[in-house]
Amino acid sequence: MKELETLLARRWVLKAEDRELYYRIRDSIGEIRKFATEKMGCQVIENALLVKLEKIPALAESFMGIEDFHTKEEYAYLCMLLMFLEDRDAQEQFILSQLTEYIEANMPGGGIDWTLYVSRRKLVKVLRYAVGQGILKVTDGSDDTFMDQAGGEVLYENTGASRYFMRNFSRDIMEYTKPEDFQESDWFSIDEDRGIARRHRVYKRLLFSVGMYREEGAEEDFEYLKYYGRRLADDLEQSFPCRVHIHRGSAFLMQGEECRMGEVFPGSTGMSDIQLFCCREIRKKVKDGSWKPGKDDIIVVQSLEFERMVRQVKEVYGEGFNKGYREMPEGEFVREVEEQMERWILIRKDRREQTVKIYPSAGKLTGRYPTDYKIKEKNTKDEQQMAGK
């Protein structure tokens, strides 16, 4: 199922970019489509341009956004770009000023001033993302010229992939007023009361998210694990090099070293090492009784207490961190660690209650230095990796 792993890890596989992989996936499309539709309820798009697995999550998470984007305007520019490309054929070329004029004329609220550097920078970020995804090709020029001045021109080519970037909805989404409306609608094209929908949700939650928790999503999903968990685990472990761990209030898909279904935790970054040491300290506090797991093995502590723990990690283990983290101001260090731990759903912060909820995933992995540790040696990690995006 290596081809399915590839589709799980990527947005799509474009024929123009990797013909060999494209045809290899096309050769396995029957097996891929069978697993995707029966187990996950996901559509597989296959045509002369690309192959794509529509990965619609059972529960939306913040990490599922576009990491390159940090403002609402960038998402808005991307939507405007997709609208602009709808009226253009594949391989059709256009210049950047045509796009900026279109955005200025059609952006709700209007008032875009391209003479402002910040506006140009956001659009360039969107265009570079589109090029990276294979939606556009740069035929002539450089977006640096537009970054420098509003009159800078670039010649782009529409690849045709933009038509498959967004999911097609069967209802007018302009009727929706909140994110939950998407899940309550016929977005999943299936009757939520049917057992098959429950199976799709469970597979999606294990494959698309870091972990599956009883307190999040439908309670009946854990009832499914109660009765069919062993069968599900056997199915996934036979299909992918992974292990499925099912606990009282949580379940995880632990990827093996050969598995390539997406981004994993821990990665090869210094921040991954720091998070592993935080997990080590959390386990210590549970073992000595300082922090007590509650319902479904979730721990709730005060924000200040959690911050003290992160500071202690830097104090005790920081000598082996890379220079950037060693010299980072304490407040910034704590903030970045917490943000990354939230991203991987190791914790969730309740800013109103000033508490931190520590999830069972923080107890799955730990880090330590080897007994003969030297400063330049690499930190050791658990050999397993937790499933990511």
KEKELUM-191914 format. One record per residue: residue in three letters; x, y, z of N, C-alpha, C in turn. Coordinates in steps of 0.02 Angstrom, whole numbers. Layout:
aa,n_east,n_north,n_up,ca_east,ca_north,ca_up,c_east,c_north,c_up
ala,X,Y,Z,X,Y,Z,X,Y,Z
...
***
This chain:
aa,n_east,n_north,n_up,ca_east,ca_north,ca_up,c_east,c_north,c_up
met,41,-61,0,0,0,0,43,63,0
lys,104,59,-27,148,117,-29,116,174,-69
glu,80,156,-122,48,208,-163,-5,245,-123
leu,-43,209,-81,-93,241,-39,-59,285,13
glu,-3,262,41,34,304,88,54,370,55
thr,75,366,-9,95,426,-45,37,475,-51
leu,-22,450,-67,-81,494,-74,-102,522,-7
leu,-91,484,47,-107,510,114,-59,565,134
ala,3,561,110,54,610,129,52,673,87
arg,25,669,26,26,726,-20,-44,752,-35
arg,-46,815,-57,-110,842,-80,-134,804,-142
trp,-87,792,-188,-101,756,-250,-36,735,-282
val,-40,695,-334,19,677,-375,4,701,-445
leu,43,748,-469,34,777,-535,74,738,-587
lys,42,721,-641,75,684,-695,134,723,-723
ala,127,788,-730,179,830,-759,242,832,-715
glu,234,820,-650,291,826,-605,325,760,-591
asp,287,705,-593,316,639,-578,277,585,-615
arg,294,577,-679,256,530,-721,261,458,-696
glu,320,438,-674,329,369,-651,285,354,-591
leu,285,399,-542,243,389,-483,169,393,-501
tyr,152,439,-544,82,446,-567,57,381,-596
tyr,95,351,-641,73,289,-673,74,230,-624
arg,121,231,-577,122,178,-527,60,179,-484
ile,38,239,-466,-23,246,-427,-84,227,-469
arg,-84,247,-533,-140,228,-577,-146,152,-583
asp,-89,117,-583,-91,44,-587,-122,12,-525
ser,-118,47,-468,-144,20,-406,-210,53,-386
ile,-241,90,-432,-298,132,-415,-358,92,-389
gly,-367,31,-414,-423,-10,-392,-419,-26,-318
glu,-360,-49,-296,-349,-65,-226,-353,-3,-182
ile,-325,52,-207,-327,115,-170,-398,139,-160
arg,-436,139,-215,-505,164,-212,-548,120,-165
lys,-537,55,-166,-575,9,-123,-564,25,-49
phe,-500,34,-29,-485,51,40,-512,120,58
ala,-501,169,14,-521,238,28,-596,244,37
thr,-635,213,-5,-707,219,-3,-738,177,53
glu,-715,115,60,-745,70,109,-724,87,181
lys,-662,104,191,-638,117,259,-645,189,281
met,-630,236,236,-628,307,255,-685,348,226
gly,-718,322,176,-770,362,144,-742,420,105
cys,-681,412,78,-647,466,42,-649,453,-33
gln,-659,505,-71,-661,500,-144,-590,502,-172
val,-578,463,-224,-514,465,-260,-526,496,-328
ile,-491,551,-343,-497,585,-407,-439,561,-451
glu,-456,537,-510,-406,511,-557,-421,536,-627
asn,-374,571,-657,-384,594,-726,-316,601,-759
ala,-316,629,-819,-254,635,-858,-205,685,-828
leu,-228,725,-779,-185,776,-750,-154,755,-684
leu,-194,720,-643,-171,705,-575,-210,647,-545
val,-185,625,-487,-221,578,-444,-223,610,-375
lys,-282,611,-344,-289,643,-279,-337,604,-235
leu,-318,598,-172,-362,570,-121,-392,627,-82
glu,-459,634,-83,-492,688,-47,-491,672,28
lys,-448,707,65,-439,692,137,-480,741,178
ile,-543,724,190,-588,766,229,-590,739,300
pro,-566,777,350,-562,751,418,-630,743,451
ala,-633,697,499,-693,691,539,-699,749,588
leu,-642,772,613,-639,830,657,-585,877,632
ala,-602,940,624,-553,989,600,-505,1009,656
glu,-442,1014,641,-391,1035,689,-353,1094,661
ser,-324,1135,705,-289,1195,683,-229,1178,638
phe,-196,1121,651,-137,1104,611,-155,1087,539
met,-219,1079,524,-240,1061,457,-243,1121,410
gly,-229,1180,435,-227,1239,393,-163,1241,352
ile,-153,1294,315,-93,1303,274,-41,1337,318
glu,12,1302,334,60,1328,383,96,1390,357
asp,100,1398,292,134,1457,264,93,1521,275
phe,28,1514,288,-15,1572,294,-25,1589,368
his,-25,1654,381,-33,1677,450,-88,1729,458
thr,-120,1749,403,-173,1800,406,-233,1778,365
lys,-290,1807,381,-351,1792,344,-346,1817,271
glu,-309,1872,262,-302,1899,195,-268,1850,148
glu,-220,1812,173,-185,1764,131,-233,1709,107
tyr,-276,1686,151,-326,1637,131,-375,1667,81
ala,-392,1731,92,-437,1765,46,-405,1772,-23
tyr,-341,1790,-25,-307,1796,-89,-304,1729,-125
leu,-295,1675,-88,-293,1608,-119,-361,1592,-150
cys,-415,1608,-115,-482,1596,-143,-493,1638,-205
met,-470,1699,-204,-477,1742,-263,-436,1715,-322
leu,-377,1689,-307,-335,1659,-360,-371,1599,-391
leu,-401,1557,-350,-437,1499,-376,-496,1520,-419
met,-531,1573,-398,-587,1599,-438,-562,1626,-504
phe,-506,1661,-501,-476,1690,-562,-458,1636,-612
leu,-432,1580,-587,-409,1526,-631,-467,1484,-658
glu,-525,1488,-628,-583,1449,-651,-600,1464,-723
asp,-590,1526,-744,-609,1546,-812,-552,1538,-862
arg,-498,1505,-840,-440,1498,-884,-425,1424,-897
asp,-407,1409,-958,-391,1340,-976,-322,1320,-951
ala,-310,1255,-948,-243,1230,-932,-194,1253,-985
gln,-133,1272,-962,-79,1299,-1004,-92,1371,-1028
glu,-148,1400,-1007,-159,1470,-1024,-115,1514,-981
gln,-87,1567,-1012,-42,1611,-976,-77,1677,-958
phe,-51,1709,-906,-77,1775,-886,-21,1812,-850
ile,-27,1878,-847,22,1918,-811,-6,1938,-743
leu,37,1953,-697,18,1965,-628,-31,2023,-621
ser,-23,2075,-662,-68,2133,-656,-141,2114,-671
gln,-151,2063,-713,-219,2040,-726,-250,2012,-662
leu,-210,1976,-624,-234,1947,-561,-247,2001,-509
thr,-201,2049,-502,-210,2101,-452,-271,2144,-467
glu,-284,2157,-531,-343,2195,-550,-407,2155,-534
tyr,-404,2090,-546,-462,2047,-532,-477,2046,-456
ile,-424,2039,-416,-434,2038,-343,-461,2104,-319
glu,-434,2159,-344,-457,2225,-323,-530,2236,-340
ala,-551,2209,-397,-620,2220,-419,-669,2173,-385
asn,-647,2115,-362,-693,2065,-336,-687,2049,-262
met,-635,2073,-230,-627,2059,-158,-683,2093,-119
pro,-720,2056,-78,-773,2086,-37,-743,2142,7
gly,-774,2198,6,-750,2255,44,-702,2299,5
gly,-667,2268,-44,-621,2307,-86,-568,2342,-47
gly,-546,2398,-74,-498,2440,-39,-428,2413,-34
ile,-408,2368,-80,-340,2341,-78,-292,2391,-110
asp,-240,2407,-74,-191,2455,-98,-126,2417,-112
trp,-112,2404,-177,-53,2366,-195,11,2407,-188
thr,4,2472,-174,65,2511,-161,93,2496,-92
leu,52,2463,-49,76,2445,18,116,2380,13
tyr,175,2382,42,219,2323,39,187,2262,71
val,151,2272,127,122,2216,163,71,2179,120
ser,33,2216,79,-16,2185,34,18,2144,-20
arg,71,2172,-48,108,2136,-101,141,2074,-73
arg,168,2081,-13,203,2024,18,155,1966,30
lys,94,1980,53,45,1927,65,25,1892,0
leu,16,1932,-53,-3,1901,-117,55,1859,-144
val,116,1883,-137,174,1844,-161,179,1778,-123
lys,164,1779,-58,166,1718,-19,115,1667,-46
val,56,1692,-65,4,1649,-93,26,1622,-160
leu,55,1664,-202,77,1642,-269,133,1591,-264
arg,179,1601,-218,233,1553,-209,205,1486,-184
tyr,156,1489,-141,124,1427,-118,90,1392,-177
ala,56,1429,-219,22,1400,-278,72,1368,-325
val,129,1400,-334,182,1371,-377,208,1307,-345
gly,219,1308,-280,244,1249,-245,196,1190,-248
gln,131,1204,-250,80,1152,-253,68,1127,-324
gly,97,1161,-373,88,1141,-442,27,1171,-475
ile,-2,1222,-444,-61,1256,-473,-39,1304,-528
leu,18,1337,-517,45,1385,-566,117,1367,-584
lys,138,1392,-641,208,1390,-662,230,1461,-677
val,291,1478,-658,319,1543,-676,352,1536,-744
thr,325,1572,-793,351,1568,-862,406,1619,-875
asp,397,1678,-846,447,1731,-857,443,1781,-801
gly,500,1807,-780,502,1858,-728,509,1828,-658
ser,510,1872,-609,517,1852,-539,469,1893,-496
asp,439,1859,-446,393,1896,-403,429,1945,-358
asp,496,1941,-355,534,1991,-317,523,2061,-344
thr,513,2066,-410,502,2132,-440,437,2162,-416
phe,385,2119,-408,321,2143,-382,327,2160,-308
met,368,2121,-272,378,2134,-202,410,2203,-193
asp,454,2221,-238,490,2285,-233,445,2344,-252
gln,402,2334,-304,359,2389,-325,296,2361,-356
ala,241,2398,-350,176,2374,-371,173,2361,-446
gly,215,2393,-485,212,2385,-557,251,2325,-584
gly,284,2288,-540,323,2231,-562,279,2177,-593
glu,301,2148,-649,261,2098,-685,294,2029,-683
val,252,1978,-683,274,1908,-688,226,1874,-736
leu,252,1830,-778,210,1791,-823,200,1721,-794
tyr,137,1703,-782,121,1638,-753,84,1594,-804
glu,85,1529,-790,47,1481,-830,2,1441,-784
asn,-61,1435,-802,-109,1395,-764,-100,1321,-783
thr,-86,1279,-734,-76,1208,-748,-141,1169,-756
gly,-196,1197,-729,-260,1162,-730,-276,1127,-666
ala,-226,1120,-622,-236,1084,-558,-282,1122,-510
ser,-289,1187,-519,-328,1227,-472,-400,1203,-468
arg,-427,1173,-521,-496,1150,-521,-507,1094,-469
tyr,-453,1062,-447,-459,1006,-401,-432,1022,-331
phe,-415,1086,-321,-388,1106,-256,-443,1105,-202
met,-499,1135,-218,-555,1138,-171,-602,1079,-182
arg,-637,1059,-129,-687,1007,-135,-751,1037,-164
asn,-785,998,-205,-850,1020,-231,-904,1006,-180
phe,-944,1055,-166,-997,1049,-117,-1064,1041,-153
ser,-1107,1000,-125,-1172,987,-157,-1224,1039,-136
arg,-1207,1081,-86,-1252,1134,-64,-1216,1201,-66
asp,-1254,1254,-66,-1226,1321,-67,-1197,1337,2
ile,-1131,1341,7,-1101,1352,73,-1111,1423,98
met,-1137,1467,55,-1152,1535,78,-1208,1535,129
glu,-1244,1479,135,-1298,1474,184,-1270,1459,254
tyr,-1207,1436,257,-1178,1417,321,-1155,1479,360
thr,-1162,1475,426,-1144,1532,469,-1089,1515,518
lys,-1072,1451,526,-1020,1430,574,-986,1367,547
pro,-924,1355,569,-886,1296,543,-923,1230,552
glu,-960,1223,607,-995,1160,620,-1047,1144,567
asp,-1070,1194,530,-1120,1182,478,-1094,1134,425
phe,-1028,1135,413,-1000,1091,363,-1006,1018,384
gln,-995,1005,448,-999,936,472,-1072,914,478
glu,-1117,960,492,-1187,942,500,-1223,936,433
ser,-1191,959,380,-1222,958,314,-1210,890,281
asp,-1225,886,218,-1212,825,181,-1142,825,152
trp,-1095,862,185,-1026,867,163,-996,798,155
phe,-1013,753,201,-984,686,199,-1026,639,154
ser,-1080,665,125,-1121,627,78,-1144,560,108
ile,-1162,560,171,-1181,497,202,-1225,511,262
asp,-1271,466,276,-1316,472,333,-1277,460,397
glu,-1273,511,441,-1233,505,501,-1256,450,548
asp,-1319,428,542,-1344,377,588,-1325,307,567
arg,-1299,299,507,-1281,232,483,-1214,211,512
gly,-1208,144,524,-1146,118,552,-1086,131,509
ile,-1096,134,444,-1040,144,398,-1008,213,409
ala,-1049,263,427,-1023,330,440,-978,329,501
arg,-997,291,552,-957,286,612,-889,254,596
arg,-888,203,555,-825,171,535,-781,220,498
his,-810,258,453,-771,308,416,-740,359,463
arg,-778,382,512,-752,432,559,-693,404,599
val,-698,343,622,-645,314,663,-581,306,622
tyr,-586,280,562,-527,273,520,-496,342,505
lys,-538,391,491,-512,458,476,-477,488,537
arg,-507,479,596,-478,509,656,-410,478,671
leu,-401,414,657,-337,382,669,-285,399,616
leu,-307,405,553,-260,416,498,-244,490,487
phe,-291,535,502,-282,605,486,-261,648,545
ser,-268,623,606,-253,662,665,-198,629,707
val,-171,666,754,-118,640,796,-144,584,841
gly,-204,593,867,-233,543,911,-308,549,911
met,-341,500,939,-414,498,944,-432,497,1018
tyr,-473,545,1040,-490,552,1111,-565,545,1122
arg,-582,511,1177,-652,499,1192,-691,564,1202
glu,-658,613,1232,-694,675,1249,-707,719,1188
glu,-677,703,1131,-687,742,1070,-724,700,1018
gly,-770,731,983,-807,694,933,-864,654,963
ala,-892,609,923,-950,570,944,-929,514,992
glu,-967,506,1046,-954,453,1095,-959,384,1063
glu,-1002,378,1013,-1011,313,981,-949,290,943
asp,-903,336,929,-842,316,895,-800,269,939
phe,-800,283,1004,-763,239,1050,-801,174,1062
glu,-866,176,1054,-905,114,1058,-885,69,999
tyr,-871,99,942,-849,61,885,-783,26,901
leu,-736,62,933,-673,32,951,-682,-24,1002
lys,-731,-16,1045,-744,-67,1096,-761,-134,1064
tyr,-802,-132,1011,-825,-194,980,-783,-216,920
tyr,-755,-167,884,-720,-184,822,-647,-162,821
gly,-621,-141,879,-553,-115,882,-500,-163,859
arg,-506,-227,878,-457,-276,858,-457,-287,783
arg,-517,-289,754,-522,-297,682,-493,-237,646
leu,-508,-177,671,-481,-116,641,-405,-115,645
ala,-378,-133,704,-305,-133,713,-272,-182,664
asp,-301,-242,658,-272,-291,612,-273,-265,540
asp,-328,-231,522,-335,-205,454,-282,-152,439
leu,-273,-104,485,-224,-51,475,-153,-78,478
glu,-139,-124,523,-72,-150,530,-52,-195,471
gln,-101,-225,438,-87,-264,379,-78,-219,317
ser,-110,-161,319,-107,-114,262,-47,-69,264
phe,-24,-51,325,30,-3,333,80,-29,385
pro,143,-8,381,192,-26,433,179,17,495
cys,133,-3,536,113,36,594,86,-10,648
arg,74,20,707,41,-15,762,-16,29,786
val,-72,-1,804,-129,36,831,-133,23,906
his,-131,76,946,-136,70,1019,-204,97,1041
ile,-243,57,1074,-309,76,1098,-310,75,1174
his,-328,132,1204,-330,139,1277,-401,156,1299
arg,-407,168,1364,-473,182,1392,-506,243,1362
gly,-468,296,1354,-497,358,1328,-463,386,1267
ser,-419,347,1237,-382,372,1179,-360,313,1135
ala,-343,330,1074,-317,280,1027,-267,315,980
phe,-215,279,960,-163,308,920,-139,260,866
leu,-120,288,809,-86,250,757,-12,269,761
met,30,221,779,101,232,787,137,207,724
gln,165,254,687,197,236,624,266,203,636
gly,281,153,596,347,123,597,396,164,556
glu,459,146,558,511,185,524,501,187,449
glu,470,135,420,461,132,348,397,165,324
cys,357,189,371,292,218,353,301,291,332
arg,267,312,279,274,380,253,205,409,237
met,163,414,289,95,438,277,87,513,289
gly,140,547,306,135,618,318,185,640,370
glu,177,700,393,222,727,445,213,687,509
val,268,675,543,265,634,603,296,669,663
phe,276,646,721,308,668,783,337,607,818
pro,400,610,841,446,667,837,480,671,769
gly,496,732,749,532,743,688,607,747,703
ser,644,775,657,717,780,665,738,849,686
thr,692,888,714,707,957,733,725,961,807
gly,758,1016,824,774,1028,894,712,1037,937
met,658,1064,908,597,1073,946,565,1006,963
ser,571,958,918,545,890,934,582,862,995
asp,648,872,998,686,849,1055,661,881,1120
ile,649,946,1117,627,982,1176,559,957,1199
gln,514,944,1152,449,918,1170,454,849,1202
leu,501,808,1178,510,742,1207,534,747,1280
phe,577,797,1294,599,806,1363,541,831,1406
cys,497,872,1377,437,894,1414,393,833,1431
cys,386,788,1382,347,727,1395,380,685,1450
arg,446,685,1451,482,648,1503,466,677,1572
glu,466,744,1577,451,776,1642,378,765,1662
ile,334,765,1613,263,752,1628,255,682,1658
arg,289,634,1628,284,565,1653,314,560,1723
lys,367,597,1736,397,598,1803,347,624,1855
lys,312,678,1837,265,708,1884,205,663,1897
val,186,626,1846,132,577,1856,155,521,1901
lys,216,498,1889,243,442,1928,251,460,2002
asp,274,522,2016,284,540,2087,221,568,2119
gly,166,571,2081,102,592,2109,89,666,2109
ser,136,706,2081,126,778,2079,67,797,2034
trp,62,763,1977,7,774,1930,-32,709,1924
lys,-97,714,1933,-139,654,1933,-186,653,1873
pro,-182,600,1833,-228,594,1776,-300,589,1801
gly,-345,620,1764,-416,617,1782,-453,572,1734
lys,-512,594,1715,-554,556,1670,-518,544,1603
asp,-519,483,1580,-488,464,1516,-414,481,1512
asp,-380,479,1571,-307,489,1575,-285,559,1556
ile,-329,608,1559,-312,678,1543,-292,713,1608
ile,-239,753,1605,-214,790,1662,-229,864,1652
val,-255,897,1703,-267,969,1700,-226,1004,1754
val,-184,1051,1733,-142,1089,1780,-149,1163,1766
gln,-130,1203,1813,-131,1275,1803,-77,1296,1753
ser,-92,1348,1715,-46,1370,1663,23,1388,1691
leu,24,1422,1748,88,1441,1778,129,1380,1798
glu,95,1328,1822,129,1267,1842,160,1233,1781
phe,123,1233,1726,149,1202,1665,208,1242,1639
glu,204,1308,1641,259,1350,1618,322,1337,1660
arg,313,1327,1725,371,1311,1768,404,1246,1745
met,363,1198,1726,390,1135,1702,432,1146,1639
val,407,1187,1592,444,1199,1530,510,1235,1545
arg,508,1282,1591,570,1317,1610,620,1268,1641
gln,594,1222,1680,637,1172,1712,670,1127,1660
val,633,1111,1607,661,1071,1552,721,1107,1522
lys,713,1172,1510,769,1210,1481,828,1213,1529
glu,814,1221,1592,867,1225,1642,906,1159,1648
val,869,1103,1649,900,1038,1661,933,1010,1598
tyr,898,1016,1541,921,983,1479,948,1032,1427
gly,943,1097,1441,957,1147,1389,1027,1148,1362
glu,1076,1121,1399,1145,1122,1375,1152,1086,1308
gly,1107,1038,1295,1111,1000,1232,1067,1028,1177
phe,1030,1083,1191,988,1112,1139,1031,1150,1090
asn,1004,1163,1030,1042,1203,982,1047,1275,1007
lys,1093,1312,978,1109,1379,1003,1048,1425,1006
gly,1005,1420,954,947,1463,952,902,1455,1012
tyr,890,1393,1033,847,1380,1090,884,1392,1156
arg,949,1380,1157,987,1394,1219,986,1468,1236
glu,992,1510,1184,997,1582,1196,929,1618,1192
met,877,1582,1176,811,1613,1169,786,1637,1237
pro,758,1698,1240,731,1723,1303,680,1674,1332
glu,678,1670,1397,637,1618,1431,564,1622,1412
gly,536,1682,1410,465,1689,1393,450,1666,1323
glu,494,1684,1275,485,1663,1206,493,1587,1199
phe,540,1559,1237,550,1487,1235,488,1450,1259
val,460,1471,1315,399,1440,1342,342,1445,1291
arg,334,1504,1262,279,1515,1215,286,1469,1154
glu,347,1463,1126,356,1422,1067,346,1348,1083
val,369,1325,1141,359,1255,1160,285,1240,1167
glu,249,1284,1200,177,1273,1210,140,1273,1143
glu,159,1318,1098,126,1320,1033,137,1255,995
gln,198,1229,997,212,1167,961,179,1107,994
met,176,1107,1059,142,1051,1094,67,1053,1080
glu,39,1113,1073,-31,1118,1054,-41,1095,982
arg,5,1111,939,0,1092,869,-4,1015,863
trp,35,981,904,35,908,902,-15,877,950
ile,-59,918,977,-112,896,1023,-84,856,1080
leu,-25,875,1104,1,848,1166,-32,884,1225
ile,-50,947,1212,-86,987,1262,-138,1031,1227
arg,-184,1056,1267,-229,1110,1244,-233,1161,1300
lys,-224,1225,1283,-227,1278,1333,-296,1308,1335
asp,-321,1318,1395,-383,1354,1405,-365,1423,1432
arg,-363,1471,1387,-339,1537,1406,-387,1574,1453
arg,-450,1557,1449,-499,1589,1494,-492,1562,1565
glu,-483,1497,1571,-477,1466,1637,-406,1465,1663
gln,-358,1484,1619,-287,1484,1637,-263,1415,1658
thr,-284,1365,1619,-263,1296,1633,-234,1265,1569
val,-198,1210,1579,-171,1171,1524,-196,1100,1531
lys,-225,1074,1478,-250,1005,1478,-197,963,1442
ile,-169,914,1477,-116,871,1450,-148,806,1428
tyr,-139,790,1364,-172,732,1335,-129,669,1342
pro,-160,610,1338,-122,548,1344,-66,540,1293
ser,-71,575,1237,-18,572,1187,50,593,1216
ala,48,637,1266,111,659,1297,145,603,1336
gly,108,551,1350,138,494,1385,160,437,1340
lys,149,445,1275,166,392,1228,240,390,1211
leu,273,447,1211,342,452,1190,382,491,1242
thr,446,478,1246,489,515,1292,558,521,1262
gly,598,566,1289,666,576,1264,715,576,1322
arg,776,557,1307,829,559,1358,897,564,1323
tyr,946,589,1359,1014,588,1334,1045,520,1350
pro,1090,496,1307,1125,433,1324,1169,443,1385
thr,1185,388,1419,1225,393,1481,1294,423,1468
asp,1322,412,1409,1388,440,1392,1381,504,1351
tyr,1327,541,1364,1311,601,1324,1368,651,1324
lys,1380,678,1264,1425,735,1255,1387,789,1217
ile,1405,850,1225,1367,906,1198,1352,899,1124
lys,1399,876,1085,1389,874,1012,1352,812,990
glu,1339,765,1036,1303,705,1017,1229,720,1010
lys,1195,680,970,1123,691,956,1081,660,1010
asn,1027,693,1028,981,665,1078,951,601,1052
thr,939,554,1096,905,492,1077,831,503,1079
lys,796,464,1039,723,468,1036,695,398,1035
asp,632,394,1053,596,331,1045,597,313,971
glu,603,250,954,609,230,884,543,237,846
gln,488,236,884,424,241,849,407,314,837
gln,363,326,791,341,393,776,266,396,778
met,240,450,804,169,458,809,141,484,743
ala,85,457,723,54,479,659,40,553,661
gly,54,589,605,41,660,600,-7,675,545
lys,5,735,510,-39,755,460,-20,723,396
***
